[in-house]
Amino acid sequence: MKPNTQQLNDLTIQVRRDILRMVHAVNSGHPGGSLGCTEFLVTLYQNLMERKEGFDMDGIGEDLFFLSNGHISPVFYSVLARSGYFPVSELATFRLINSRLQGHPTTHDGLPGVRIASGSLGQGLSVGIGAAQAKKLNGDNHIIYTLHGDGELQEGQNWEAIMYASAKKVDNLIATIDLNGKQIDGTTDEVLCMGSIRAKFEAFDWDVLEIARGNDIEAIIAGMTDAKSRTGKGKPVCVLLHTEMGNGVDFMMYSHAWHGKAPNDTQLENALGQNYSEDETDY
């Protein structure tokens, strides 16, 4: 059975705690975007994706996910561990030498759940398209999901892939854009204004929908269910997910400052206090 909304919210709190403790322990990492995408990834893995038991790189007969903005690895690792891909205790090795949980996901150590290395931005959509076309060739009717930062769209390779996906009618693909309006050096408008991202995707002949409350689990379920219903109709699907960087920790929200900065001891205590749960299972 799929978890209910309360269970998903409880898991979201636990994942936030994991993120905060992971980046604090090594005084490095990217908490802002990780916290902003926590509800989305929890819901994707626990409610939306059709997943098989275990993990293999072929991924035949199941939905697949590719993380393109790999710097939000803390939330990715936590959700993978909490979804049974590897022991939760391994989260304590985040960013340590010889750990499988590097700052940006890699594949050479065989960490279950990780399908591509995504340290360099702008490449995930190309990989997702390839996987989607492979599923079509194999007669596999499952869906490819990808996640991208809005600032990441300033990378040119994305637009080659966006053009290709519509031209080749890659309609078993749902690309979600984390639309928080912030990146490492400021707002996306300040760094490099892209205008209307929706208009750009539509100009490239994608089917575009928006989730205005991208940190609300019920809104995510409704929006992504709508997105799934639009697959198989000749167009790739783009979801514009409006989120808040640092969501769930008041002093990290409404600023780009926590894109890549770890909390100190006092800040960690404060942040964990805002994400208290009687059922917490910290690693």
Buried (B, 14 or more C-beta within 10 A) or exposed (E): EEBEEEBBBBBBBBBBBBBBBBBBBBEBBBBBBBBBBBBBBBBBBBBBBEBEEEBEEEBEEBBBBBBBBBBBBBBBBBBBBBBBBBEBEBBBBBBEEEBBBBBBBBEEEEBBBBBBBBEEBBBBBBBBBBBBBBBBEEEBEBBBBBBBBBBBBBBEBBBEBBBBBBEEEBBBBBBBBBBBBBBBEBBBEEBEEBEEBBEBBEEBBBBBBBBEBBBBBEBBBEBBEEBBEBBEEEBBBBBBBBBBBBBBBEBBBEBBBBBBBBBEEEBBEBBBEBBEBEEEEEB
